[in-house]
């Protein structure tokens, strides 16, 4: 990929990402005023389940498709690239449909036995319908990223966020007019509407593209061979995402429980968890829009360069990209440390949110850099290394959840998060150091 295409794609994704994050901030404020911090906490309990399902059914395949499409496109094998995309997408869609049935049917068990919150049963049933939609949307986006075409995924992202906000607002108005209690279901239904809109727009873009290419689904050559190649790349990625999702789900379940051991009531523990995950953390992640966009564009670029044997160029790109991310994170640390309390009061009217933002500010340089490092390693096919590194980081966070939160409260988790991100950076850099010259 040329510098022009890389920076153009990154700029486009960053612009759309910033717009989406701004909309997301107003959406978070809207939710905090309608369903409250406890409602946000309930919804945030369900989100890791969706991440876990997508980790099993889609995430590994998505990255494998982006890498495969990029490599085959670089070698002028466009028909092979589309064939691989179709085979991988159908496989991911089948898995996600099976997952939808399981979670919808056994929502009560997941709510009571896994999340320990029976109130989340209705949310799990709603979210289960998002699984196949999110799977299809993600795979289509990966195809375009593999072709270095950021315009269509960016448009879909903007449509998705717009529908999420508007549908939730309309639902609140409808519920209030009919005297129905406004609960966390609003957030779940908004997410479902957003995924539906994203899939419709993605399918429209894809159908127009394939029609222009005169492509036919009926003439896929050696589909089993292609599926085998995709799953060989996706399997370690899937294990990676699955392990991380399971560990994240463990964190989600444990944090409110350990907060109660610290002295919080059940309701206050959920509220604090909602403030942390639904208010403070999104503020910290806001600047990562740029690094995320660059990382998405960098994965297929690295795969393309590796296919062409340009290892020196890969090392140069990795060095420049990671230096830029670290410096961006360092600047954000100062910004969030000095203005975090003000932002918490201004945006959410929560002093606790401001305290969390200030403490989380030290994570920024390492968090943003790790986003880029993970993308580069995945582009190189070093999925085993990312699995090992991320598992170590997650285990550190869980240990802090188990032993630090009962002693010093939510700050125990924040310190564990900082330590895990520092360790992750060190391990990622060590792996990249051994790239061929």
Residue pairs with C-beta under 8 A, 6 or more apart in sequence:
1 148
1 297
1 300
1 301
1 304
5 148
6 148
6 297
6 298
6 301
8 150
9 148
9 149
9 150
9 293
9 297
10 150
10 290
10 293
10 294
10 297
12 150
12 151
12 154
12 293
13 150
13 153
13 154
13 157
13 292
13 293
13 296
13 297
14 289
14 290
14 293
14 294
15 154
16 154
16 155
16 157
16 158
17 157
17 289
17 290
17 292
17 293
18 289
18 290
19 158
19 161
20 157
20 158
20 161
20 289
21 282
21 286
21 289
23 161
23 162
23 165
24 161
24 282
25 282
25 283
25 286
25 347
26 165
27 164
27 165
27 168
28 40
28 278
28 279
28 282
28 347
28 348
29 347
29 348
30 165
30 168
30 169
31 39
31 40
31 168
31 186
31 187
31 278
32 40
32 278
32 279
32 348
32 349
32 350
34 172
34 182
34 186
35 43
35 182
35 183
35 184
35 186
35 187
36 271
36 274
37 270
37 271
37 272
37 274
37 275
37 278
37 279
37 350
38 267
38 270
38 271
38 274
39 183
39 184
39 187
39 274
40 184
40 187
40 274
40 275
40 277
40 278
40 279
41 256
41 270
41 271
41 272
41 273
41 274
41 277
41 278
42 117
42 119
42 120
42 123
42 184
42 270
42 274
43 123
43 184
43 187
43 188
43 278
44 252
44 273
44 274
44 277
44 278
45 115
45 117
45 120
45 252
45 253
45 256
45 273
46 115
46 120
46 123
46 124
46 127
46 188
47 127
48 245
48 248
48 249
48 251
48 252
49 103
49 110
49 114
49 115
49 124
49 127
49 249
50 127
50 130
50 131
50 134
51 245
51 248
52 242
52 245
52 246
52 248
52 249
53 96
53 99
53 103
53 131
54 96
54 131
54 134
54 135
54 138
54 241
55 238
55 241
55 242
55 244
55 245
56 95
56 99
56 238
56 241
56 242
56 245
57 92
57 95
57 96
57 99
57 131
57 135
58 92
58 95
58 96
58 134
58 135
58 138
58 139
59 138
59 237
59 238
59 241
60 233
60 234
60 235
60 236
60 237
60 238
60 239
60 240
60 241
61 88
61 89
61 91
61 92
61 139
61 230
61 231
61 234
61 238
62 92
62 138
62 139
62 141
62 142
63 142
63 233
63 234
63 237
63 299
63 378
64 88
64 230
64 231
64 233
64 234
64 237
65 84
65 85
65 88
65 89
65 139
65 142
65 143
65 146
65 230
66 142
66 143
66 145
66 146
66 299
66 300
66 303
67 146
67 233
67 299
67 300
67 303
67 378
67 379
67 381
68 81
68 84
68 85
68 88
68 146
68 229
68 230
68 233
69 81
69 84
69 85
69 142
69 143
69 146
69 147
69 300
70 146
70 147
70 148
70 299
70 300
70 301
70 303
70 304
70 307
71 303
71 304
71 306
71 307
72 78
72 80
72 81
72 84
73 81
73 146
73 147
73 304
74 304
74 307
74 308
75 307
78 213
79 215
80 221
80 226
81 146
81 147
82 143
82 210
82 213
82 215
83 220
83 221
83 223
83 226
84 226
84 229
84 230
85 139
85 142
85 143
85 146
86 217
86 220
87 220
87 223
87 226
87 227
87 230
88 139
88 226
88 227
88 230
88 234
89 136
89 139
89 140
89 143
91 227
91 230
91 231
92 135
92 136
92 138
92 139
93 132
93 135
93 136
93 139
95 135
96 131
96 132
96 134
96 135
96 136
97 131
97 132
99 128
99 131
100 128
100 129
100 131
100 132
103 110
103 124
103 125
103 127
103 128
103 131
104 124
104 125
104 128
104 129
107 121
107 122
107 124
107 125
107 128
108 118
108 121
110 120
110 121
110 124
111 117
111 118
111 119
111 120
111 121
111 124
112 118
112 121
114 249
114 253
115 252
115 253
116 253
116 257
117 270
119 184
122 185
122 188
123 184
123 185
123 188
126 185
126 188
126 189
126 191
126 192
127 188
127 191
127 192
129 192
130 191
130 192
130 195
133 192
133 195
133 196
133 198
133 199
134 195
136 199
136 202
136 203
137 156
137 160
137 195
137 198
137 199
137 202
140 202
140 203
140 205
140 206
141 152
141 153
141 156
141 202
143 206
144 150
144 151
144 152
144 153
144 205
145 153
145 296
145 297
145 299
145 300
146 300
147 300
148 297
148 300
148 301
150 293
150 296
150 297
152 202
152 205
152 209
155 201
155 205
156 198
156 201
156 202
156 205
157 198
159 197
159 198
159 201
160 194
160 195
160 197
160 198
161 194
163 193
163 194
163 196
163 197
163 198
164 190
164 191
164 193
164 194
165 190
167 189
167 190
167 193
167 194
168 186
168 187
168 189
168 190
171 186
171 189
171 190
172 182
172 186
174 180
175 181
175 182
175 186
176 182
220 226
233 381
233 383
236 383
236 384
236 387
237 378
237 383
239 387
240 383
240 386
240 387
240 390
243 387
243 390
243 391
243 394
244 390
244 391
244 394
247 391
247 394
247 395
247 397
247 398
248 394
250 398
251 394
251 397
251 398
251 401
251 413
254 398
254 401
254 402
255 273
255 401
255 405
255 410
255 413
256 266
256 269
256 270
256 273
257 269
258 401
258 402
258 405
258 406
259 268
259 269
259 272
259 273
259 405
259 409
259 410
260 266
260 269
261 405
261 406
262 405
262 406
262 407
262 408
262 409
264 272
272 352
272 410
275 348
275 350
275 352
275 353
275 356
276 356
276 410
276 413
279 344
279 347
279 348
279 350
279 353
279 356
280 344
280 353
280 356
280 357
280 360
281 356
281 360
283 336
283 340
283 343
283 344
283 347
283 353
283 357
284 332
284 336
284 357
284 360
284 361
284 363
284 364
284 367
285 367
287 328
287 329
287 332
287 364
287 368
288 367
288 368
288 371
290 328
291 325
291 328
291 368
291 369
291 371
291 372
292 371
294 321
294 325
294 372
295 371
295 372
295 374
295 375
296 375
298 317
298 321
298 372
298 375
298 376
298 379
299 375
299 376
299 378
299 379
300 379
301 317
301 379
302 314
302 317
302 375
302 376
302 379
302 380
303 379
303 380
303 381
305 311
305 313
305 314
305 317
306 314
306 379
306 380
306 381
311 435
311 436
311 437
312 437
314 376
314 380
314 435
315 432
315 435
315 437
317 376
318 372
318 373
318 376
318 432
318 435
321 372
321 376
322 369
322 372
322 373
322 429
325 365
325 368
325 369
325 371
325 372
326 365
326 368
326 369
328 368
329 364
329 365
329 366
329 367
329 368
329 369
330 364
330 365
332 361
332 364
332 365
332 368
333 361
333 362
333 364
333 365
334 361
335 361
336 343
336 357
336 358
336 360
336 361
336 364
337 358
337 361
337 362
340 354
340 355
340 356
340 357
340 358
340 360
340 361
341 351
341 354
341 355
341 357
341 358
342 354
343 353
343 354
343 357
344 350
344 351
344 352
344 353
344 354
344 355
344 356
344 357
345 351
345 354
347 353
356 410
356 414
359 411
359 414
360 414
360 417
362 418
363 417
363 418
363 421
366 418
366 421
366 422
366 424
366 425
367 421
369 425
370 421
370 424
370 425
370 428
373 425
373 428
373 429
373 432
374 386
374 390
374 428
376 432
377 383
377 385
377 386
377 428
377 431
377 432
378 386
380 435
382 431
385 427
385 428
385 431
386 428
388 427
389 424
389 427
389 428
389 431
390 424
392 420
392 423
392 424
392 427
393 420
393 421
393 423
393 424
394 420
396 416
396 419
396 420
396 423
397 413
397 416
397 417
397 420
399 416
400 412
400 413
400 415
400 416
400 417
400 419
401 412
401 413
401 416
403 412
404 411
404 412
404 413
404 415
404 416
405 412
405 413
406 412
